[in-house]
Each structure stands twice: as structure tokens, then as C-alpha cells.
């Protein structure tokens, strides 16, 4: 099993000052965040991508250049792989509210980071944890359950200042 999947961090998100919902402290890796479940790892990926999109990194080209800078990666090959896996062109404007495209992009990033396809149900569960209602029908979670998770996340954010 790839290391990112083993530590429930399919995006290989590096440790930082951010305390993520679902983060295990201390984690089992010195450099990368460990999450309590794979769904929380995917949730963190969606949260980061939402922040990127809100800051103008709103195409696959811009997202991957930020996610995997050329100082550490073959960024162009990464972009090409994500475009191939998603069927979305590198210059298409991405909107976070488009659940289908967001889930495809996160799944493609996880595939590229770990060398094998993710379980798409886990990707969808991670999206649902962001509180986006568009995924409710996809994963079969009731609106009340999504609202409850969103309310808990809002309380945690306000009191603990976590992301």
C-alpha cells in the first residue's frame, strides 16, 4: 500500500501550523499529516483546493502548479496525468460547487500521488465532509447528517480555529 493511503493522507499533505479536522497528533510520519480516516484525508484535499480556487488557482494547470511545484515535481507530467484521468482540459475554469469535477480532480491527484486509483466512495465521503450539499445524493447521506457535520465543523472552526 502506498504511504499516502497508509497514513490516510492520499494528497500527501505536508505538516504545517494548520490543525486539520481528523488529524492524528502525533502522526506516524515526520513530514506528512496522518489522518484518522481516509475520508478526512480527502476532506483536507477538498478544503485546500477550495482555498486555491478562491485565490484564483482555478484551472487544473494552476491547481497542480501550486499543489506540486516544479521545484519538487515534474509538474507538467502531473498536469498531463490529471487531465488524462479527469477528461477536463488544463485551462477549464473549475468551480468548487461542481461536485463531479472536484471529485474527479481529487481522485486524479490521489492516483498520481500514490500510484494507484483511489476508492471513489472514499473520495465522495471526503467531499461530503466539507458540508457541500451537492454530494448528498451521491453518497447516500441524509441532509440532516450533512447539516450536523457542517454544524460541528463550524463550531470546531470557531472555537479551535482549525481547518
N, C-alpha and C positions, 0 to 999 in steps of 0.2 A: 504494500500500500504506500502510495506517495506520502511524503512527510506532511504536506499541507492538509490532506484528508485525515491523516492520523491524529493531528492536533486540532481537528475541526476548524481549520483556517484555510479554506480552499483558494482564497485570494492571496495567500502568503502576505498578509498584512503585518508590517513590522510593528514592534512595540514602540509606544510613544507616551506622551503625557495623557492621552485620551484613555479613559476607563470605559470600556465597551460594556453594554448590556450583554451578559452571558460570558464575560471574560473570566478565566480561571486565574487566580492570583495566589501563589506564584504559578506561572505557567511551566510547562515542561520543556520549553525552548528558550534559550537565552536571547534570541533576536526577534522571534515572531510570536504574536499573540496566540495563546491557546484559548479556545472557546469550549464551553461546557457541552455544546451540541453543534452538529454541523449546520443546523438551521440558524443558530446565532452567528456562525461564521459567514454564512450567506447574507444574513441581515446586515452585518457590518459592511460587506461589499456594496450592498444596495445603498446604505447610508453614505458611504464615501462617494459613490457615483452620483447620488443626488446632489451632494455638495459640489462635485465637479461641474455637473450640468448647470447648477445655479450660478457658478462662477464663469460660465461661458465655455467650458470644456464639454461641448455638446455634440460632438461627432465621434465616431469610432477613432478616427485619426487623432483628434485632440485628447480623447479619454486615454488611449493607450500611450500616447507620448507622455502624459502625466503619470499614469499608473506604472509604466515600465520605461523609465527614461533610458536614452541611448548610452548613458554612462555605465549602465548595469546590464543592458539587454540589447538584443538585435531587434530594435523596436519596429522596423519596417516588416520584418518577418512575422512579428507578433501581430501587427495590424492586418497583414495579409491573411493570417490564420483565423483571426476573429471574423474578418469579412467572409471568408470561405465557410466558416461554421454557422454564421448567422444569416447569410444571404442579404445582409444590409451593407450598402456601399459605405466606403470610409468617410464620405462627406455628407451623408444624410444627417439632418438635424434630429437629434434624439431628444424625446420628451420623457421625463420620468414617469408621467402618468400612463404611458403606453406599456402596460404590464408585459405584453407579449415580447416586445423588443427588448425591454430591460432584462427579462428572464433569459432570453437568448444570449444577450451580451454577457451577463454574469456567468452563465453556463459555459460560454466560449472562453472567458478569462480563466475560469476554474480548470477547464480542459487544458488550456495552454500552460498554466502554472504547474499542473500535476501530471500531465502526460496521459491522462485517461478521462473519458467522459464522466461527468458527474451524474448522480441520480437526480433526474429532473424534478421529482417530487420534493426533494430536499431544497432545491433552488426555489421552487414555488412557495414552500413553507417559509423560507427566509424572506421572500418578498412580502408575504402575509404579515410577518412580524414587524414590518415597517409601518403597519397601520393603513396601508393603501387598500381601499375597498375593492379595487378592480380585480383583485385576486381571489376574493371570497368564493366565487363560484368555481374557480379552477381547483382549489384545494379542498373544497367542501367544508369550510369553516363557517360557522354561523356569523351573522353580522354582529350579534351580541358578543361573541367570543373575540372578534377583531376589535370591537369597541372597548372591551375590557382590557385587552393587551395594550391598546393605544393609550387608555387612561392610566394604566400602571406605568407605562413608559414616560408619559408626560409628568407624572408625579416624581418618578425617579430622576428625570432630567432636571426638574426644578429644584429638588432637594439635594441631589448628589452631584448635579452638574456633569452628568455623563452623557455619552453619545451612543 
